[in-house]
Amino acid sequence: MPIETTASVVADVPADVELLAVPFDADLVPAIELDLHVPAAALLAHYDAKGEAGEVIEVPVAREGGVGRVLLYGVGDGSPRALRKAATALTRKAKGKQALVVVPPTGDVTAFAEAALLAAYTFKIGAPGKQSVRALTFVGADEGSVRRGQTVAEAVALARDLTNTPASVKNPAWLAERAAELDVPVRVWDEEQLQADGFGGILAVGRGSANPPRLIQLSYTPAEPSERHVVLVGKGITFDSGGLSLKPNENMKTQKTDMAGGAVVIAVISALARLGAPVRVTGLVASAENMPSGTAQRPSDVITHYGGRTVEVLNTDAEGRLVLADALAYADAELDPDAVVDIATLTGAITIALGRGYGAVYATDDDLAQRLVDAGQVSDDRLWRMPLIDDYARALESPIADLANVESGSTYGAGSITAALFLREFAGKRPWAHLDIAGVGRSTVDDGVLTKGATGFGVRVLLEWLTR
């Protein structure tokens, strides 16, 4: 389910507050000493509190009709990363409560509010179990900062919801319907239109499924006209069995999340107007279900992509790059953007390279790469730039087509790099970046802003890049 926790801003601490959080701040703690009945400094000394981010001391207090609690919390060095850690610790401490009133730290609380709300995210089908805190109230905070944090958190939650939805519900047509619910212009190509316009990669991947593919285009135009135009392209594989190159069962269990990149694109577009983004943005989600059947594409098939380039399919489980190639070629030929960024859970190889703490960015333009890396540092969707090694491109040569979709006749052992090189062939000469989020797109633990399942990684970094 999406974030159900509400956020509000008030001027003073409500008199009937049951759960109150206050930072380890000498100017703020004395205001509640009457409730604590013990000097705050003595409490902090008793618990050997250091004020580190994520540190929380719980103090029971008498209140009318029962017992309340005060949470004294540390904020570390006060950096956005520290504030996020502090906020998530509070939200998790308040789990199961109706409301948490927070006296926030001084300064910009955007990151604090965003993280507190993200940590409240839950997704469960059936009995909900113990829910996160239902309402967050910030005392004396800048309302604009809180609203921005809430908008970003809601966009991340939308991406998580779309990605967490089971494939028994979710298919390409369903994803297109969800995109159409946004208050932006949306165009959808069905299978007949995809065939007529020559989107051979999307069609080939979707051939094996009873659920036909879709290409979804979303458009955002800022209130003030902008000459700058960015295209975002997302991989939207609503379930990836591997096709005839079938995945092992264990690898298949998480494959409802293989459309995480497409979900990110939809979620980013949903938030741009509320954040006042000054740049025109077009989103493309190339969506298909990759299934084995009598109509599925076969290893050794040759497909013709949008624009005419041919590809020999050596592995049907390398399908994400096939749908992205169509969308990238279309963006280059028809949309005339200043920059193109694609995002995809593309390769298991990137998880080996970077683990689950960083997403990868490949780019043909140094400035674009640096801006994305910088936005990742600010937003906490951290990116690491990876190399596009031209010598590795020869591994994608095919004797019967323009390209092969995976390495043939050469073993560089760099699957994420060769996948990026494949996509580069379709992106044209304009600035282009590819975000491989296979390692960071899903979480196996509840920790910090993360909840088990889809992470929504990419929403925060792209919103930071597009709106600042």
C-alpha positions as CSV (number, residue, x, y, z in Angstrom):
1,M,0.0,0.0,0.0
2,P,1.2,3.6,-0.5
3,I,2.3,5.8,2.3
4,E,-0.8,6.3,4.4
5,T,1.0,8.4,7.0
6,T,-0.1,12.0,6.9
7,A,2.2,15.0,7.5
8,S,1.2,18.3,9.0
9,V,2.9,21.4,10.5
10,V,1.8,23.2,13.7
11,A,3.2,26.1,15.7
12,D,3.2,24.6,19.2
13,V,3.3,21.2,20.8
14,P,-0.3,20.0,21.3
15,A,-1.3,19.7,24.9
16,D,-2.6,16.1,24.6
17,V,0.4,14.7,22.8
18,E,1.0,11.0,23.5
19,L,4.3,10.6,21.7
20,L,6.7,13.5,21.4
21,A,10.1,13.5,19.8
22,V,12.7,16.2,20.6
23,P,16.3,16.5,19.5
24,F,19.3,16.6,21.9
25,D,19.4,20.4,21.6
26,A,20.1,22.6,24.5
27,D,17.7,25.2,23.2
28,L,14.8,22.8,22.7
29,V,15.0,20.2,25.5
30,P,14.4,22.6,28.4
31,A,11.0,23.4,27.0
32,I,9.7,19.9,28.0
33,E,11.6,19.5,31.3
34,L,8.4,19.9,33.3
35,D,7.0,16.8,31.5
36,L,10.2,14.8,32.1
37,H,10.4,15.6,35.8
38,V,14.1,15.1,35.5
39,P,16.5,17.6,34.1
40,A,17.2,16.7,30.4
41,A,20.9,17.0,30.9
42,A,20.8,14.5,33.7
43,L,18.8,12.1,31.5
44,L,21.3,12.4,28.7
45,A,24.2,11.8,31.1
46,H,22.4,8.8,32.6
47,Y,22.0,7.1,29.2
48,D,25.5,8.2,28.1
49,A,23.9,9.9,25.1
50,K,26.3,11.2,22.5
51,G,23.8,12.8,20.2
52,E,24.6,10.5,17.3
53,A,22.2,10.2,14.3
54,G,19.8,7.4,15.0
55,E,20.3,7.5,18.7
56,V,16.9,7.6,20.6
57,I,16.2,7.7,24.3
58,E,12.6,6.9,25.4
59,V,11.3,8.5,28.5
60,P,7.8,7.8,30.0
61,V,5.9,10.8,31.2
62,A,2.6,11.2,33.0
63,R,-0.3,12.6,31.0
64,E,-3.9,13.0,31.5
65,G,-5.6,9.6,31.3
66,G,-2.5,7.6,31.0
67,V,1.2,7.5,30.2
68,G,2.9,9.3,27.3
69,R,6.4,9.0,25.9
70,V,9.1,11.5,25.0
71,L,11.7,10.4,22.5
72,L,15.0,12.3,22.8
73,Y,16.9,11.9,19.6
74,G,20.3,12.7,18.2
75,V,21.1,14.3,14.8
76,G,24.8,13.8,14.5
77,D,26.5,16.4,12.4
78,G,23.1,17.6,11.1
79,S,23.9,16.7,7.5
80,P,21.1,15.5,5.3
81,R,22.3,12.0,5.6
82,A,22.4,12.2,9.4
83,L,18.9,13.8,9.5
84,R,17.6,10.9,7.4
85,K,19.0,8.4,9.8
86,A,17.6,10.3,12.8
87,A,14.1,10.5,11.2
88,T,13.9,6.9,10.3
89,A,14.9,5.8,13.8
90,L,12.0,7.9,15.2
91,T,9.5,6.5,12.7
92,R,10.4,2.9,13.4
93,K,10.4,3.6,17.2
94,A,6.8,4.9,16.8
95,K,5.6,1.8,14.8
96,G,2.0,0.9,15.7
97,K,1.2,4.3,17.2
98,Q,-1.5,6.6,15.8
99,A,0.5,9.8,15.9
100,L,4.0,11.1,16.5
101,V,4.7,14.8,17.1
102,V,8.2,15.9,16.2
103,V,10.1,18.9,17.2
104,P,12.5,18.9,14.2
105,P,16.1,20.0,14.2
106,T,16.8,23.6,13.1
107,G,17.4,24.4,9.5
108,D,16.1,22.7,6.3
109,V,14.0,19.7,7.3
110,T,13.3,18.4,3.8
111,A,15.5,15.3,4.1
112,F,14.2,14.7,7.7
113,A,10.5,14.8,6.7
114,E,11.1,12.7,3.5
115,A,12.9,10.0,5.4
116,A,10.4,9.9,8.3
117,L,7.6,9.3,5.8
118,L,9.6,6.7,3.7
119,A,10.3,4.7,6.8
120,A,6.5,4.6,7.4
121,Y,5.9,2.8,4.0
122,T,4.3,-0.6,4.1
123,F,3.0,-3.0,1.4
124,K,1.1,-6.1,2.2
125,I,-1.8,-7.9,0.5
126,G,-4.3,-9.3,3.1
127,A,-4.2,-8.7,6.8
128,P,-2.1,-5.5,7.3
129,G,-0.5,-6.5,10.6
130,K,1.2,-3.9,12.7
131,Q,1.2,-0.6,10.8
132,S,3.6,2.3,10.9
133,V,2.7,5.5,12.6
134,R,-0.4,7.0,11.0
135,A,0.3,10.7,11.4
136,L,3.4,12.8,11.7
137,T,3.1,16.4,13.0
138,F,6.1,18.7,12.8
139,V,6.3,21.6,15.3
140,G,7.6,24.9,14.1
141,A,9.0,23.5,10.9
142,D,9.2,25.4,7.6
143,E,6.0,24.1,5.8
144,G,7.6,24.3,2.3
145,S,10.4,22.0,3.4
146,V,8.0,19.5,4.9
147,R,5.8,19.6,1.8
148,R,8.8,19.0,-0.6
149,G,9.9,16.1,1.6
150,Q,6.4,14.7,1.5
151,T,6.1,15.1,-2.3
152,V,9.3,13.2,-2.8
153,A,8.4,10.5,-0.4
154,E,5.0,10.0,-2.0
155,A,6.7,9.7,-5.4
156,V,9.0,7.0,-4.1
157,A,6.1,5.2,-2.6
158,L,4.3,5.2,-5.9
159,A,7.3,3.6,-7.6
160,R,7.4,1.1,-4.8
161,D,3.7,0.3,-5.1
162,L,3.9,-0.2,-8.8
163,T,7.0,-2.4,-8.4
164,N,5.7,-4.5,-5.5
165,T,2.4,-5.3,-7.1
166,P,2.3,-9.0,-8.1
167,A,2.4,-10.0,-11.7
168,S,-1.0,-11.8,-11.2
169,V,-2.4,-8.2,-11.2
170,K,0.3,-6.3,-13.1
171,N,0.9,-6.5,-16.8
172,P,1.8,-4.0,-19.5
173,A,-1.8,-2.8,-20.0
174,W,-2.3,-2.4,-16.2
175,L,0.9,-0.3,-16.1
176,A,-0.4,1.9,-18.9
177,E,-3.7,2.3,-17.0
178,R,-1.8,3.5,-13.9
179,A,0.2,6.0,-15.9
180,A,-3.1,7.3,-17.5
181,E,-4.3,8.1,-14.0
182,L,-1.7,10.9,-13.6
183,D,-2.6,14.5,-14.4
184,V,-0.3,14.6,-17.4
185,P,-0.7,13.9,-21.1
186,V,-0.2,10.1,-21.8
187,R,0.1,8.3,-25.1
188,V,0.0,4.5,-25.3
189,W,1.0,2.2,-28.2
190,D,-0.8,-1.2,-28.1
191,E,0.6,-4.2,-30.0
192,E,-0.9,-3.2,-33.3
193,Q,0.5,0.3,-33.1
194,L,3.9,-1.0,-32.0
195,Q,3.8,-3.3,-35.1
196,A,2.8,-0.4,-37.4
197,D,5.5,1.9,-36.1
198,G,8.3,-0.7,-36.1
199,F,9.1,-1.3,-32.5
200,G,10.5,-4.7,-33.1
201,G,12.4,-5.1,-29.8
202,I,9.3,-4.5,-27.6
203,L,7.2,-6.8,-29.7
204,A,9.8,-9.6,-29.8
205,V,10.1,-9.6,-26.0
206,G,6.4,-9.7,-25.5
207,R,5.7,-12.4,-28.1
208,G,5.7,-15.2,-25.6
209,S,3.1,-13.8,-23.3
210,A,-0.7,-13.8,-23.4
211,N,-0.4,-10.2,-22.1
212,P,0.7,-8.0,-25.0
213,P,3.3,-5.3,-24.7
214,R,2.9,-1.5,-24.5
215,L,5.0,1.6,-25.0
216,I,3.9,4.4,-22.6
217,Q,4.8,8.0,-23.2
218,L,4.2,10.6,-20.5
219,S,4.7,14.4,-20.9
220,Y,5.4,17.2,-18.4
221,T,5.6,20.8,-19.4
222,P,6.6,23.5,-16.8
223,A,4.4,26.5,-16.2
224,E,7.1,28.7,-17.6
225,P,8.2,27.7,-21.1
226,S,11.6,25.9,-21.2
227,E,13.9,25.2,-24.0
228,R,15.5,22.4,-22.1
229,H,14.0,19.0,-22.8
230,V,15.0,15.7,-21.0
231,V,13.8,12.2,-21.9
232,L,13.6,9.6,-19.2
233,V,13.4,5.9,-20.4
234,G,12.4,3.1,-18.1
235,K,12.5,-0.7,-18.4
236,G,9.0,-2.0,-17.8
237,I,9.2,-5.8,-17.8
238,T,6.2,-6.7,-15.6
239,F,7.5,-10.2,-15.1
240,D,10.7,-11.7,-16.4
241,S,10.8,-15.5,-16.5
242,G,13.9,-15.3,-18.8
243,G,11.8,-16.4,-21.8
244,L,13.1,-19.6,-23.4
245,S,16.4,-18.9,-21.7
246,L,14.5,-19.7,-18.5
247,K,15.7,-18.4,-15.2
248,P,16.2,-20.8,-12.2
249,N,13.3,-20.7,-9.8
250,E,15.1,-18.8,-7.1
251,N,16.1,-16.1,-9.5
252,M,12.5,-15.8,-10.8
253,K,10.9,-15.1,-7.4
254,T,11.8,-11.4,-7.5
255,Q,11.0,-10.8,-11.1
256,K,7.8,-8.9,-10.6
257,T,10.2,-6.1,-9.8
258,D,11.9,-6.1,-13.2
259,M,9.8,-3.0,-14.2
260,A,11.3,-0.9,-11.4
261,G,12.9,1.5,-13.9
262,G,9.6,2.1,-15.6
263,A,7.9,2.6,-12.2
264,V,10.6,5.2,-11.4
265,V,9.9,7.1,-14.6
266,I,6.1,7.2,-13.9
267,A,6.7,8.3,-10.3
268,V,9.1,11.1,-11.3
269,I,6.7,12.5,-13.8
270,S,3.9,12.4,-11.2
271,A,5.9,14.8,-8.9
272,L,7.4,17.3,-11.3
273,A,4.5,19.8,-11.3
274,R,4.2,19.8,-7.5
275,L,7.9,20.5,-7.2
276,G,7.9,23.2,-9.9
277,A,10.5,21.5,-12.1
278,P,11.7,24.1,-14.7
279,V,12.5,21.6,-17.5
280,R,10.3,19.9,-20.0
281,V,10.4,16.1,-19.4
282,T,9.1,13.2,-21.6
283,G,8.9,9.8,-20.0
284,L,9.0,6.5,-22.0
285,V,8.2,3.2,-20.4
286,A,8.9,0.2,-22.6
287,S,6.7,-2.6,-21.1
288,A,6.4,-6.3,-21.9
289,E,6.1,-9.6,-20.1
290,N,8.9,-12.0,-20.9
291,M,7.4,-15.5,-20.9
292,P,8.2,-18.9,-22.6
293,S,5.7,-20.3,-25.0
294,G,5.2,-21.5,-28.5
295,T,5.2,-18.0,-29.8
296,A,8.2,-16.7,-27.8
297,Q,11.3,-15.4,-29.5
298,R,14.1,-18.0,-29.7
299,P,17.9,-17.8,-29.2
300,S,19.3,-17.1,-32.7
301,D,16.3,-15.0,-33.8
302,V,17.1,-11.7,-35.5
303,I,14.9,-8.7,-34.7
304,T,14.6,-5.3,-36.3
305,H,14.5,-2.4,-33.9
306,Y,12.9,1.0,-34.3
307,G,15.0,2.8,-36.9
308,G,16.1,-0.3,-38.7
309,R,19.0,-1.7,-36.7
310,T,19.1,-5.5,-36.5
311,V,20.0,-7.6,-33.4
312,E,20.7,-11.3,-33.1
313,V,19.1,-12.6,-29.9
314,L,21.6,-15.0,-28.2
315,N,19.9,-14.9,-24.8
316,T,16.2,-14.2,-24.3
317,D,16.9,-13.4,-20.7
318,A,18.8,-10.3,-21.8
319,E,15.4,-8.8,-22.8
320,G,15.6,-5.4,-21.0
321,R,18.1,-4.0,-23.4
322,L,15.9,-5.0,-26.3
323,V,12.9,-3.0,-25.1
324,L,15.0,-0.1,-24.1
325,A,16.8,0.0,-27.4
326,D,13.4,0.7,-29.2
327,A,12.6,3.5,-26.8
328,L,16.0,5.1,-27.0
329,A,16.0,5.0,-30.8
330,Y,12.5,6.6,-30.8
331,A,13.6,9.3,-28.4
332,D,16.6,10.1,-30.6
333,A,14.7,10.1,-33.8
334,E,11.5,11.8,-32.8
335,L,11.7,13.7,-29.6
336,D,14.9,15.8,-30.0
337,P,15.9,16.0,-26.3
338,D,18.9,17.8,-24.9
339,A,19.7,14.7,-22.8
340,V,18.4,11.2,-22.4
341,V,18.6,9.1,-19.2
342,D,17.5,5.5,-19.1
343,I,17.0,3.5,-15.9
344,A,16.7,-0.2,-15.5
345,T,17.2,-3.3,-13.3
346,L,19.4,-4.5,-16.1
347,T,22.2,-6.8,-15.0
348,G,23.1,-9.0,-12.2
349,A,26.7,-8.2,-12.9
350,I,26.3,-4.7,-11.5
351,T,25.4,-6.1,-8.1
352,I,28.7,-8.0,-8.1
353,A,30.5,-4.8,-9.0
354,L,28.8,-2.3,-6.6
355,G,26.7,-4.3,-4.2
356,R,23.4,-2.9,-2.9
357,G,24.5,0.5,-1.7
358,Y,25.2,2.2,-5.0
359,G,23.5,2.4,-8.4
360,A,25.7,2.5,-11.6
361,V,25.8,5.4,-14.0
362,Y,27.3,5.1,-17.5
363,A,27.4,8.2,-19.6
364,T,28.7,9.7,-22.8
365,D,28.8,13.2,-21.4
366,D,31.0,14.1,-18.4
367,D,28.9,17.0,-17.3
368,L,25.7,14.9,-17.3
369,A,27.4,12.1,-15.4
370,Q,28.8,14.5,-12.7
371,R,25.4,16.2,-12.3
372,L,23.7,12.8,-11.7
373,V,26.4,11.7,-9.3
374,D,26.1,15.0,-7.4
375,A,22.3,14.7,-7.3
376,G,22.8,11.2,-5.9
377,Q,24.9,12.4,-3.1
378,V,22.3,15.1,-2.1
379,S,19.3,12.8,-2.4
380,D,20.9,9.7,-0.9
381,D,20.2,7.7,-4.1
382,R,23.9,7.2,-4.5
383,L,25.5,6.6,-7.9
384,W,28.9,5.5,-8.9
385,R,30.2,6.3,-12.4
386,M,31.3,3.2,-14.4
387,P,33.4,3.2,-17.6
388,L,32.2,2.7,-21.1
389,I,35.2,0.7,-22.5
390,D,35.1,0.9,-26.2
391,D,37.3,-2.1,-26.7
392,Y,34.6,-4.3,-25.1
393,A,32.1,-3.3,-27.8
394,R,33.6,-5.9,-30.2
395,A,32.1,-8.6,-27.9
396,L,28.7,-7.6,-29.2
397,E,29.5,-8.3,-32.9
398,S,27.2,-10.6,-34.8
399,P,28.0,-12.4,-38.1
400,I,24.4,-12.1,-39.3
401,A,23.1,-8.8,-37.7
402,D,24.3,-5.4,-36.7
403,L,24.7,-6.4,-33.1
404,A,24.2,-9.4,-30.7
405,N,22.3,-8.8,-27.5
406,V,25.0,-10.4,-25.3
407,E,28.6,-11.2,-25.7
408,S,29.5,-13.6,-28.5
409,G,33.0,-15.0,-29.2
410,S,34.6,-13.0,-26.4
411,T,34.6,-13.2,-22.7
412,Y,35.4,-9.9,-21.0
413,G,33.4,-10.8,-17.9
414,A,31.9,-7.3,-17.8
415,G,28.2,-7.9,-18.4
416,S,27.0,-4.5,-17.1
417,I,29.5,-2.6,-19.2
418,T,28.6,-4.5,-22.4
419,A,24.9,-4.0,-21.7
420,A,25.5,-0.3,-21.4
421,L,27.5,-0.4,-24.7
422,F,24.6,-2.1,-26.4
423,L,22.2,0.6,-25.3
424,R,24.7,3.4,-26.4
425,E,24.3,2.1,-30.0
426,F,20.6,3.3,-29.9
427,A,21.0,6.6,-28.0
428,G,22.4,8.7,-30.8
429,K,25.0,11.4,-30.4
430,R,23.2,13.5,-27.8
431,P,24.2,13.4,-24.1
432,W,23.0,10.0,-22.7
433,A,23.3,8.3,-19.3
434,H,22.3,4.8,-18.3
435,L,21.4,3.9,-14.7
436,D,21.7,0.2,-13.9
437,I,19.7,-0.3,-10.6
438,A,19.6,-4.0,-10.5
439,G,21.5,-4.1,-7.2
440,V,19.6,-1.2,-5.5
441,G,16.2,-1.6,-6.9
442,R,15.0,-4.1,-4.2
443,S,15.8,-4.6,-0.5
444,T,15.9,-7.8,1.5
445,V,15.6,-6.0,4.9
446,D,13.7,-3.3,6.7
447,D,16.4,-0.7,7.4
448,G,16.4,3.1,7.4
449,V,14.2,4.4,4.6
450,L,14.0,0.9,3.1
451,T,11.2,-1.6,3.5
452,K,11.6,-5.2,2.2
453,G,10.8,-5.3,-1.5
454,A,11.0,-2.5,-4.0
455,T,13.1,0.5,-3.0
456,G,12.0,3.1,-5.6
457,F,15.7,3.9,-6.1
458,G,16.1,6.5,-8.8
459,V,13.1,8.6,-8.0
460,R,15.0,10.9,-5.5
461,V,18.1,11.3,-7.6
462,L,16.2,12.1,-10.8
463,L,13.9,14.6,-9.0
464,E,16.9,16.3,-7.4
465,W,18.6,16.6,-10.8
466,L,15.5,17.9,-12.6
467,T,14.3,20.3,-9.9
468,R,17.3,22.0,-8.4
